[in-house]
Amino acid sequence: MAQKYYITTPIYYPSGNWHIGHCYTTVICDALARFHKLKGEEVFFLTGTDEHGQKVEKEAKSRGITPRAFIDPLVERLQDMWRLLDIGYDRFIRTTDADHVACVQRIYQKLYESGDIYKSEYSGYYCTPCEAFWTEAQLAGGKCPDCGREVTLQKEESYFFRLSKYAPRILKLYEDNPGFLSPKSRVNEMVNNFLKAGLTDLSVSRTTVKWGIPLPFDEKHTAYVWIDALSNYISALGYLSEDDSLYRKFWPADLHLVGKEIVRFHAIIWPAILMALGEPVPHEIYGHGWLLIGGEKLSKSKENARPELTDPYELVKRYGADAVRYYLLREIPFGSDGEYTTERFLKRINADLANDLGNLVSRTQAMIVQNFDGKVPPHAAPEGPDGELISMCEGLFKRVDADMGALNAPDALADIFAVVSRANKYIDETAPWILAKDAAKRERLGTVLYTLAETVRVCAVLLKPFLTQATERILRSFGAENDGLESLTFGRLREGSQIEKLPPVFPRMDIPKELAEVEKLLSAKKEENKAEPHGAAPAEAKPPVGFEDFTKLEFKVGEVIACEKVKKSEKLLHETVKIGGEVRSVVSGIAKFYSPEEMVGKKVVVVTNLKPVKLCGVLSEGMILCAEDGEGRISLISPEKFVESGATVR
Ligand code: MSP
C-alpha cells in the first residue's frame, strides 16, 4: 500500500499585507508535498485562512462593513498568491467553513463533557495583533513579549481548558519522541520558558468577541481563536463528522511546518488538546526561521524603509514563480533565519538558474540540434568522465531523499546543482565542439551528448517539486516521459526521438540595471502611497469621532499663486499657496485632473496643521482638499462665495 503523507502550513491571518516572508512556510510545504507525490505516496497538503477574532472584528468595524465582507476579498487575494506561486494544496480550509465550525463545536462539547473544559473568570493581558493572553509576569516591560506591542487588561467570565494537567505528559512526549519538535533549540525554548515552571489552565472562550464560533453549551461565549485555528488540522479531514474517512487515513499529520513564533501554540497547546480528545499527536512539528531585513523579521512596515522588493505578486510578475520558489528553498539555511535583499535574490537566480542550469540546458540542446538534427543521438559504452557523471545521476535520488527526509530543501537543491555543475564541467572536459570536427569521433560525440541529455532529464525530474514550471518545459522539450521515480533510471531517452530547442529557460539579468529599476519602481509606489487620498481613497465608511477629534485639524482658505509639475512624477503638482499673510509650498496628487496653468488663481481649502513631508523631494506643508467620485475623478473644493485667503474653514 502506498505510504501516506499529511503536511500542513499554518492557516494565514487575512491581513492582505503579504510579503515574501509569508510565502516561506507554504513554498517549503509545497515542495515537500510534491516530492512525496513524486515518490508515489498518497499526499494531503492543507493550507487556509484563520478568519475569526478581535482583530478582524475591529478592522471590519472601522470600515463599517461586516467581517465577512472584509475577509472575502483578502482570502481571494491570498488564493491568487498561491496560484501565482504554483502551490498545489489539496484543501484550502477557511475557519468560516461550515464543516470547520461544526467540528470546533463538537471538540468543545467533547472536552466540556469530559471535564477538561470548565467555567471560571479570566483576568489577563491581551495582545490583539497576536491574539494571545499573557500573565503580568510574562510581559516584557509591560508589552507583549512576542511582538512588543501594547496589551490591554481584560477581565471576563470564561471557560478554561485544563492545560496544567497535561504539562507532565507533554514533557514526557518530548523525551520519548525526540523527533516530535524540531529543531532541537525549540525544545529547550518550550521546556525552559514554559513547561518547567508548570502550565496554567488556558482561557478558551470569550464573551467580548462576537466574531467567533459560538460554544454549543453556552452561546454567549465564542471559541478562543487559537483553539479554533489549531482544530483546522483535523476538521479539514472530517474529524467528528459523519464522514471521517480522511481523518482515519491521514491523521496523525506527518508534519506541521510553522514559523518559530507560533511553535508554543503548536507544541504545547495543540498536543494537550489532542491528548484530552484521546487522539494521537502529530509526528513532527518543525519551527522554521524567519526572513529578515536588516536583522529584523520582515514585516510590511520595514519593507518601506529599504529598497527591497518584498511584494510576492510583483516578484512573480517580474521574475516568475520558479525564481521566487527557488530563492526561498535554496537560500535560507533550514531552521535558521536568513537575511533578505533584492540583490541576494537576483544573484542567486543568476548564478544557479541562468548560469548553471540555463546554460547546461541550452548548450546541450544547441549541440544536439547542430550535430544530430535535433534527434537524440545514438551512443556507445561510457568512457572517461562519463562514468562519474552517470553515477552522480544514479545516486542523486538517494541523496535528495535523505535531504528531504530531514526537511532540508537547501541541501536537496545543493545536491542537484552539484550534478548540474559537474555536467557543465564535463562539457569543458569532453569538448564536444572539437569532437564534432572529426568524423571518426562521431560516435563519441553522440555518447557525450546523450550523457548530457540524460543528466539534464534526471535533474529536471528531481527538480520538479522545486521548480514547477521550467522543469515541465525542459522535460517536454526532450520528449521525456513522466512516470515518477521510474523516470530516474539513467538511459531512458530513446535514440532518434526529436528534441525541441528551448529559448533560454532563465534569461540572465543585468543586476545593477535591475536593481536600479526596482528602486525606481519602489520609490514610485511610495510616492503614490504618500500622495493619497487623491486618486485612491477607500470608499468604506469610517467610525464616528468626537468633536474634540475633529477640532484637532485646522482648515483654511488659500489662493494658488504659482503651480508647476513635480519632476519625475506623473501624479504630483507643486503649488505655491497664499494663506492670509503666509505663503506655503504644497504638493498634491492631482496632476491627472488639473494643469498647472488652470490651478493658478484658484481658491482652495487647505489642511494647514499636517506635519510637513517631502514628496519626490519637494516640501509639502499642507493638503489641498478634493472630492473624489467612485471612478477616481477629482474635483477641488472651493468656497462658493468670495472669501479672503486665510479664512478659517470649519
Ligand atoms: N494564523 C496564525 C497561524 C494559525 S495556525 C493554527 C498565523 N498566521 S500568519 O499569517 O501570521 O503567519 C503565517 C505563516 O507565515 C507563519 O508560518 C509565519 O511564521 C510565516 N511568516 C510570516 N512572516 C515571516 C517571515 N518574515 N519569515 C518567515 N516566515 C514568516 O501565525
Residues whose N, C-alpha, C, O or C-beta is under 5 A from the ligand:
A	BS01	MSP	P10 I11 Y12 Y13 G21 H22 Y24 T25 D50 A229 L230 V258 G259 K260 I262 G289 W290 L291 K297 L298
